[in-house]
């Protein structure tokens, strides 16, 4: 008498062998009648669209590349500063945002030299064109540039960074500056 622990089931179905006579799957071998797909080696690529202009050719040509490290600036001309500020005011990203000249306080600000400056102002911006710098100095104003590190730091964050740099002071300076990019 067979016991459950010695019972061997044979429920694995053997593969259908096509094209071996009319007994099973003969003649057409499951490929249907005539046509490109019925021939050996026949068929079309996955991206083939039946002769219609393919998607790849319908899209516009995308040339060049997009620089991921490009720094975007909000551009501000001297004439808009002249009309919106009083003598002795501080021109910085937050005050420019408050007056509606730029959209975000976090934007990098670049001053351009279109227009004249007659008021004496204090500038604290990320960049300025050569002509703007000349006109600012000519009017007796002062200009200081905000570096990327200064603009994004809170005092608490800088304390944490100082502690981290103390902990990693044994690392060479070059190793700290290595930038590792994701592999796309």
C-alpha positions, 0 to 999 in steps of 0.5 A: 500500500502506498504511503503519503511519505513515499508517494511521488506525484508526476504532475509536471506537464511535458512541453508541447512539441509542435510541428511533429505531425497532425496528431497535435499542433502539426501543420501550422504549429500554433502560428496561424496561416500565412504572413510575416509572423508565421515564417521562421525568423519572421516578426517585427521589432517591438518598436515597429508601428506598422509603417506609421512614422515611428514615435522616435522620428515624430519627436523633435530633435533634442540636441546638446545637453542640460548642465545640472550645475548651472547657477540661475540668477534673478536679474535686476537692473539699476533703474529698478533699484533706483526707483524702489529704494531710498538713500542708505537702504540695504539692497539684498535678496530679501528686500528685493523680494519684499518690494516685488522685484524678484520672486523668491528670497532664496534666488541668486541675485545679479545686478545689471548696469542698465540705468543710472544710480544716484542714491547711496545704497549698500548692496549685498548680492550674489553677482554684478556685471562690470558696468553695474559695479562701476556705476555703484562705486561711482555713486558712492555705494558699497557692494559686497558679494554673498557666496553660495555657502553664506546664503544657504546657512543658518547659524545652527547649521554652521555650528554643526558643520564646524563640529563635523569638520573638527571630527573629520579634520584628519581627512585631506582637504582635497578629499572633502571637495570630491563630488560624487555624482549618481550614475544615470 
